[in-house]
Amino acid sequence: MLELIGVLLVVQGGGGLINRLAGSAGPGWFVQLRLLPPSLHLAASVVVLVAGVALLFAVQAAKRRRGSS
């Protein structure tokens, strides 16, 4: 379940970041682009992306620890 949440965060953050960097005018289906003011779009996308990557790394580290015990 945590892996799924991590993947969704990576997709939302990465997609939102690409959307803004490409200059798209519409928010698409990216949550942070629909909820936040435009001045926060890039920062929010980076935060969501980093949170997703951190969660995925944490899940993988926990799996390795359980497997080596």
Rosetta blueprint (number, residue, H / E / L):
1 M L
2 L H
3 E H
4 L H
5 I H
6 G H
7 V H
8 L H
9 L H
10 V H
11 V H
12 Q H
13 G H
14 G H
15 G H
16 G H
17 L H
18 I H
19 N H
20 R H
21 L H
22 A L
23 G L
24 S L
25 A L
26 G L
27 P L
28 G L
29 W L
30 F L
31 V H
32 Q H
33 L H
34 R H
35 L H
36 L L
37 P L
38 P H
39 S H
40 L H
41 H H
42 L H
43 A H
44 A H
45 S H
46 V H
47 V H
48 V H
49 L H
50 V H
51 A H
52 G H
53 V H
54 A H
55 L H
56 L H
57 F H
58 A H
59 V H
60 Q H
61 A H
62 A H
63 K H
64 R H
65 R H
66 R H
67 G H
68 S H
69 S L
